[in-house]
Amino acid sequence: TAQVHAMHNLEEAEERARLAADAVAMGTYDLSLLNQEMVTSERFANIFGFEKPVSREEYVKMLYPEDRVVRHLAHQEAIMNGVMMYEARVVWNDHSMHWIRVEGKVLYDKAGSPLRILGTVIDITSEKQDKELQKKLITLVDHSADLMSILDLKGMNTYINGAGLSLLGFKSMEEALTVPVSDLHPAEDLDYLNKEVLPEVMQTGHSAGD
C-alpha cells in the first residue's frame, strides 16, 4: 500500500511538472548517462523542428555545427559540477535558424557516479533577436550627431549619447548621470518642459517640437 501511494504521488508530481512546462512552452528531457538514450517531451521535439520526439542523434544533427562544441563542453562540465546550461543555434529542415537555451541537473548514484540528466529546453529566438535589435539601435544612437537621452521619472538622465555629452559639456557619462535635467535648462524652458512636453509624453507616449 505504501509503495502504491508513493507511486501515485510521483505520478501526480510528474503531471504537475509537465503541465507547468507546457504552460511556459518549455520542453523537457531525461537523458540516461548509462546507455545514452534520451526521452523527450513533444514540446522538446517541436523546439528542435520535429513534430514528434526523435532519437538523441537526430536532435544533435539539428544543432548548428559550431555550437555542437558548446554542447559537448557543457555536458563535460555538467558531469563535474552537476549543473548544465548552454545556449545554441538550431537549424530546422526549412533552413530557418532558432536559438535555444538548455538547462539540466545531473543525478548521481550513492557512489557518486552520474546516472541521468534531467532538464528543460526553451526557444529564445525572440530574446536573441530583441537583443540584436537593441545593439543596432544603441550603435545608431551612439553615432548620431543629435543629442539623444533617456530620462527617468525622477528627472535624471539614465543615458546620454556621445553627441549629447559633447553638446552639454560633460566629460563623461558618469558625470552626466549625476546632474538633474532641471539643471540643464533655463527657467523658461524648464517651465515649458514641465507644463507642455512631459504631460504630452505621459499621455500619448511621445512629443515633438523645437
NORDA-V741029 format. One record per helix or strand. SS is the DSSP state (H for helix, E for strand). FROM is the first residue (numbers start at 1). LEN is the number of residues. If there is no record, write none. Layout:
ss->SS from->FROM len->LEN
ss->SS from->FROM len->LEN
//
This chain:
ss->H from->2 len->22
ss->E from->27 len->6
ss->E from->38 len->3
ss->H from->42 len->6
ss->H from->56 len->7
ss->E from->63 len->1
ss->H from->65 len->17
ss->E from->83 len->9
ss->E from->97 len->12
ss->E from->114 len->10
ss->H from->125 len->18
ss->E from->149 len->3
ss->E from->156 len->5
ss->H from->162 len->7
ss->H from->173 len->4
ss->E from->180 len->1
ss->H from->181 len->4
ss->H from->187 len->18
//
